[in-house]
Amino acid sequence: MIDAGRPARLAVGVVSAGRVGSVLGAALARAGHHVVAASGVSKASVKRAAELLPETPLLSPDEVCTRADLVLLAVPDDVLPGLVRGLAAAGCFRTGQIVVHTAGSLGTSVLEPAAAHGVLPLGLHPAMTFTGRAEDVERLASCCIGVTAPGRPEEDDADADPRDAVGWSVAEALVLEMSAEPVRVPEAVRPLYHAALAHGANHLMTLVGDCVELLETAGIRPADRLIAPLLSAALDNALRHGDRALTGPVARGDSGTVRTHLDRITAADPDLAGAYRALAGRTARRAAAAGLLDRAALDDVEKTLEEK
């Protein structure tokens, strides 16, 4: 019987020992659960498992699944559906298991082949970027994890089935045990939730990389040291104050400076100039909506960005 308030000490199986799976496995072990098996075939996965999941045997995914009370499926989103179907067809799931996946864009419906065998299907997606090192386990203490369970939690809807609340409670309890903060993400919005996180985190890394390369093209070094305080302050201001914190030539309506930027960036990297135009356009419209740019200044910036 699953305790909705606090999961019992569980035998955990990790499929696979990638950056996310190894870190969550280590966090669950630190919470008192026992990682009984993991899968991993690449040199990086084997090394990662040795460091974060010491003395854990590396087995095939089906063996990992059959040994575990809690099966952690930490594989890419596109791989997950086929993996679940294959494990279900092989009879690897059993009644009473908890099966958790970490795919950000998918809810619990992807686990239906496992749920047909009586498992409790859950989606736990850490809103964090991992390197697969020990410090990632500590980072969990400051991050949120998007949780999804079958149905609607009872406290969110008077008409919800009380049994639905069990899955949500177990999911949240597991997250809290890993020292993270649970955030409920309904099944229907998982793709948009994941798209928002990918747009922010992944594209931020691309943006920073582009910035560093432009500076190095100009002969400015060390570029990373130069921009670290600036970008850290910009991120902090954006989260604290929103669009009112926008600064720079676009937010001021300095079209001449924007034109010069475009000329120099186009000469250095024509592809990057397209990204600058797109982001500057969105920045201008956000600045106008925040009251930083009047209509005339917005029109002038947009005309400048349209120039070829």
ABEGO torsion letter per residue (X at the ends): XBBAABBBBBBBBBOBBBAAAAAAAAAAAAAGBBBABBBEABAAAAAAAAAABBGBBBBBAAAAAAABABBBBBBBAAAAAAAAAAAAAAGABBBGBBBBBABAABBAAAAAAAAAAGBBBBBBBBBBBBAGBAAAAAAAAABBBBBBBBEBBAAABAABBAAAAAAAAAAAAAAAAAGBBBBBBBAAAAAAAAAAAAAAAAAAAAAAAAAAAAAAAAGBOBAAAAAAAAAAAAAAAAAAAEAAABBEAAAAGBAAAAAAAAAAAAAABAAAAAAAAAAAAAAAAAAAAAGABBAAAAAAAAAAAABX
